[in-house]
Amino acid sequence: MLPFPTSPDIHVSQTLHADFYRDPAWFTASREKIFARSWQFLGDTGRVKTPGSASPLTILDGCLSEPALLSRDSQDRVHLLSNVCTHRGNLLCEGDAHGSQLRCRYHGRKFALDGHLLSSPGFEGAKDFPSKADNLPEIPSASWSQFLFASIVPPCSFEDFAGVMTQRLAWLPLQDFTFEPSLSRDYLVAAHWALYVENYLEGFHVPFVHASLAATLNPDDYTTELFPRGNLQLGIASSPGDAFRLPPSSPDHGRHVAAYYYWLFPNTMLNFYPWGLSANVVVPLAPDRTRVSYQTWVWDRSRLNSGAGAGLDRVEREDEAIVEEVQKGIRSRLYQRGRYSPKWETGVHQFHTLLGEALR
């Protein structure tokens, strides 16, 4: 039995079958068919601020665990490269570096900061060497102001992936957002990654699980807007004082927007509040274990403790508690699948549909 939604019509469809969460084979298939073929949020480019800088990073550590290298060459161009030497597979850059080239400490092979091979000691007699394959592969990437996204095998262009969001928020001065390490941390959740995403994708549970958050949002105006590879949950403030001060150039000018909750398939959540951005990246570790990486950029520090963007640690722990209970429930022999709320769970239905398209 395929575990995916039973119909494209949410009014009659049943949800994912519990086998999707329980069978390790679906988890394993998801790694290559979904995550290796997805756009991933990598944070900002601040780690390579000046020409001649290089910094290693790992794409979706614990799931894809792909070694990558962020560099800024002498022409001030940013590159995202494989961090694996093309000779024998040694990790090339083990820590932040500064200089005009990269040198593998295994056999001395040298690369420019744009990935081109410069020299390779001991290969003087090799025929048809070097070739293009001896350069460091460049990983497809895209920037939105200071924020970086990458895809090992892009399923679509970045514009098709996130253009709806970048256009909607074009008025935001993202260049003024400052990373705040003290407000950034990882959470470990004893549940399947998809259960965590599903919980995020509906405001249905908010009045039942998040009393403090519910008080800041107007439930009558809460909406979900779908686009091809993601959606926006638009939170409207109960109090105008807790809303964005939107400029006339914003398509939402005149509305009391408390939060823009953007989800990008399969695992990226970009939550914009009047104070800045809380980016949440969901990392599958095992069928019953997930890491959620919270990364915070502050724009207006004076608004940190008010509105929908206040008390995020408490909201996260409330979400963890309920999702971990669901993880226990879906193991029941008596549970197979449920139905969707047409009003509240359009985002969940879309997520399940995209899962089915990727895994079929």
C-alpha positions in Angstrom: 0.0 0.0 0.0 1.3 3.5 -0.9 1.0 5.7 2.2 0.4 9.0 0.4 -2.9 11.1 0.3 -5.7 9.2 -1.2 -7.0 12.1 -3.3 -5.8 15.5 -4.6 -9.1 16.8 -3.3 -8.6 17.7 0.4 -12.4 17.4 1.0 -12.4 13.7 0.4 -8.7 12.7 0.9 -7.3 10.6 3.7 -3.9 11.6 5.2 -0.6 9.8 5.1 -0.8 6.2 6.2 1.0 5.4 9.4 3.4 3.1 7.5 5.2 6.1 6.2 6.4 7.1 9.7 6.9 3.5 10.9 8.7 1.8 8.0 12.5 2.6 7.9 12.5 2.0 4.1 10.5 5.2 3.5 12.9 7.1 5.8 15.9 5.8 3.8 14.3 6.5 0.5 13.5 10.1 1.6 17.2 10.9 2.1 18.1 10.6 -1.6 14.7 11.2 -3.3 13.7 14.2 -1.2 16.6 15.8 0.6 19.4 15.3 -1.9 17.1 16.8 -4.5 16.0 19.8 -2.5 17.1 23.4 -1.9 18.5 23.8 1.6 19.0 27.0 3.7 22.6 27.4 4.8 22.4 30.6 6.8 24.3 33.8 5.8 27.6 34.4 4.0 29.1 36.3 7.0 31.6 33.5 7.6 33.5 34.6 4.5 33.3 38.4 4.7 36.5 39.3 3.0 38.3 38.2 -0.2 40.6 35.3 0.4 38.3 33.7 3.0 37.2 30.0 3.1 35.1 28.2 5.6 33.9 24.5 5.7 30.3 23.6 6.3 28.2 20.5 6.1 24.9 20.4 4.2 22.2 18.9 6.4 24.5 17.4 8.9 23.2 14.1 10.2 21.0 13.5 7.1 22.9 14.3 3.9 26.2 15.1 5.7 27.6 16.6 2.5 31.0 18.3 3.0 31.0 21.7 1.4 33.3 24.8 1.4 32.2 28.4 1.2 34.8 30.7 -0.2 35.2 34.3 -1.4 37.9 34.7 -4.1 40.1 37.7 -4.8 37.5 39.1 -7.2 35.0 39.2 -4.2 32.9 36.4 -5.7 31.3 33.8 -3.4 31.6 30.1 -4.3 30.1 27.0 -2.7 32.4 24.1 -3.5 32.8 20.4 -2.6 35.2 20.2 0.3 36.6 16.9 -0.9 40.0 16.7 -2.6 39.6 15.3 -6.1 42.7 13.1 -5.7 41.9 10.6 -2.9 38.8 12.1 -1.2 40.5 13.8 1.8 38.6 16.6 3.4 40.3 19.7 2.0 39.5 22.5 4.4 39.3 21.5 8.1 38.7 25.0 9.6 38.3 28.6 8.6 41.2 29.7 6.3 42.5 32.9 4.7 44.8 33.1 1.7 44.8 32.9 -2.1 44.6 29.1 -2.3 43.7 25.9 -0.6 46.2 23.0 0.0 45.3 19.4 0.8 47.4 18.3 3.6 47.4 14.7 2.5 49.4 14.9 -0.8 49.8 18.7 -1.3 47.3 19.3 -4.1 46.4 23.0 -4.4 43.2 24.7 -5.5 42.2 28.3 -6.1 39.3 29.7 -4.1 37.0 29.2 -7.1 37.8 25.5 -7.1 40.3 25.3 -10.0 43.2 22.9 -9.6 46.5 24.9 -9.4 49.1 22.2 -8.8 49.3 18.5 -8.1 52.8 17.2 -6.9 53.7 13.8 -8.2 51.5 13.8 -11.3 54.2 15.0 -13.7 53.9 11.8 -15.9 50.1 11.5 -15.8 48.5 11.6 -19.3 45.4 13.8 -20.1 45.9 15.5 -16.7 44.6 17.7 -15.4 41.0 17.7 -16.6 37.8 19.4 -15.6 37.1 16.5 -13.2 40.2 17.5 -11.2 38.7 20.8 -10.2 36.5 21.0 -7.1 32.9 20.6 -8.1 30.8 23.7 -7.6 27.5 23.0 -5.7 24.5 24.8 -7.2 23.7 27.8 -4.9 21.6 30.9 -4.8 21.7 34.0 -2.6 18.8 36.1 -1.3 20.6 39.2 0.0 23.0 37.8 2.6 21.2 34.4 2.9 22.5 31.4 1.1 20.7 28.3 -0.3 22.1 25.3 -2.0 21.0 22.1 -3.7 23.1 19.0 -4.5 20.6 18.1 -7.3 18.3 21.1 -7.8 14.7 20.0 -8.4 14.0 23.4 -10.0 15.5 26.9 -10.2 15.8 28.9 -7.0 13.3 31.4 -8.5 10.7 28.7 -9.0 11.5 27.4 -5.5 11.4 30.7 -3.5 10.5 33.5 -5.9 7.0 33.9 -4.4 8.5 34.6 -1.0 11.3 36.9 -2.2 9.0 39.0 -4.2 6.4 39.3 -1.3 9.1 40.4 1.1 11.2 42.5 -1.3 10.7 45.5 1.0 12.5 43.9 4.0 16.0 45.3 4.5 17.6 41.8 4.9 21.1 43.4 4.7 20.4 44.9 8.1 19.6 41.6 9.7 22.3 40.6 12.2 23.0 37.0 13.3 22.3 36.5 17.0 24.2 33.4 18.4 22.7 33.8 21.9 19.2 33.2 20.4 20.2 30.3 18.2 20.2 26.7 19.3 19.4 23.1 18.3 16.5 21.1 19.6 16.3 17.3 19.6 12.8 15.9 19.1 11.9 12.2 19.7 9.7 12.0 16.6 9.7 11.5 12.8 10.7 14.6 10.9 7.4 14.7 8.9 5.3 14.8 12.1 7.2 18.0 13.1 6.6 19.6 9.7 2.9 18.7 9.7 2.5 20.4 13.1 4.1 23.5 11.8 1.9 23.6 8.7 -1.4 24.2 10.5 -2.7 26.8 12.9 -5.4 24.4 13.9 -3.5 23.4 17.1 -2.5 26.8 18.2 -5.4 27.6 20.6 -5.1 24.1 22.1 -1.3 23.9 22.5 0.0 27.5 22.6 -2.1 29.7 24.9 0.5 32.6 24.9 0.9 32.6 21.1 -2.9 32.3 20.5 -3.4 35.5 22.5 -1.3 37.5 20.0 -3.0 36.2 16.8 -6.5 36.8 15.3 -7.8 33.3 14.5 -10.5 34.7 12.1 -7.8 36.2 9.8 -5.3 33.3 9.9 -4.8 32.1 6.3 -2.6 29.6 4.4 -1.5 30.5 0.9 -0.1 27.7 -1.3 2.6 28.1 -4.0 4.3 25.3 -6.0 6.9 24.2 -3.6 5.8 25.8 -0.3 3.3 27.9 1.5 2.8 31.0 3.6 0.8 31.0 6.8 -0.1 34.7 7.4 -0.6 35.5 11.0 -2.6 38.7 11.8 -2.0 40.5 15.1 -4.7 40.7 17.7 -3.2 44.1 18.6 -2.0 46.5 15.9 1.0 47.4 18.2 2.4 43.9 17.7 2.3 44.1 13.9 4.9 45.0 11.2 5.0 48.6 10.2 4.6 47.9 6.6 5.7 50.4 3.9 3.5 51.3 1.0 5.6 49.1 -1.3 4.5 46.0 0.6 1.5 44.1 -0.9 0.2 43.7 2.6 0.3 47.4 3.4 -2.7 48.3 5.6 -2.9 44.9 7.3 -1.8 44.1 10.8 0.6 41.3 10.0 2.1 39.7 13.1 4.2 37.1 11.3 5.0 35.6 7.9 5.4 31.9 8.4 7.1 30.5 5.3 7.6 26.8 4.7 9.7 25.7 1.8 9.6 22.0 0.8 10.7 19.8 2.4 12.2 21.1 5.7 12.9 24.9 5.8 10.8 27.3 7.9 11.5 31.0 7.6 9.6 32.9 10.2 9.6 36.7 9.8 8.6 38.8 12.8 8.7 42.6 13.4 12.1 42.0 15.1 13.7 39.8 12.5 14.0 36.2 11.3 13.8 32.9 13.0 15.0 30.2 10.5 14.2 26.6 11.5 15.8 23.8 9.6 14.4 20.3 10.3 17.0 17.6 10.0 15.9 13.9 9.9 18.3 11.8 12.0 16.3 8.5 12.4 12.6 7.4 11.9 11.9 8.6 15.5 14.5 11.3 16.0 14.8 14.8 14.5 17.0 17.8 15.1 15.5 21.3 14.6 18.1 24.0 14.2 16.9 27.4 15.2 19.0 30.3 13.8 18.1 33.9 14.6 18.8 37.2 12.8 17.7 40.4 14.6 16.5 43.6 12.8 14.7 45.6 15.5 16.0 44.5 19.0 13.4 46.7 20.7 10.6 44.4 19.5 12.1 41.0 20.5 9.8 40.4 23.5 6.4 41.3 22.1 3.9 39.8 19.7 3.9 36.4 17.9 7.7 36.3 17.8 8.1 36.4 21.6 8.8 33.3 23.7 9.8 31.1 20.9 11.6 28.7 23.1 8.4 28.0 25.0 6.4 27.6 21.8 9.1 25.1 20.5 9.0 23.0 23.7 5.2 22.9 23.5 5.4 21.7 19.9 8.0 19.1 20.9 5.8 17.7 23.6 2.7 17.3 21.4 4.7 15.9 18.4 6.4 13.3 20.6 3.0 12.2 21.8 1.9 11.8 18.2 5.0 9.7 17.5 3.8 7.3 20.2 0.3 7.3 18.8 1.1 6.5 15.2 2.8 3.3 16.4 -0.6 2.0 17.5 -1.9 -1.1 15.7 -5.3 0.5 15.7 -4.3 3.7 13.8 -3.8 3.8 10.1 -4.7 7.2 8.7 -7.1 10.2 9.3 -8.8 13.0 7.4 -7.9 16.6 6.7 -9.6 19.7 7.9 -10.3 21.6 4.7 -10.2 24.9 6.6 -6.9 24.4 8.5 -4.9 21.7 6.9 -4.4 22.7 3.3 -0.6 23.1 4.0 -0.5 19.6 5.5 -2.3 18.1 2.4 0.1 20.0 0.1 3.1 18.6 2.1 1.8 15.1 1.8 1.1 15.5 -1.9 4.7 16.7 -2.5 6.1 13.8 -0.5 4.1 11.4 -2.7 5.3 13.1 -5.9 8.9 12.8 -4.8 8.8 9.3 -3.5 6.7 7.6 -6.2 
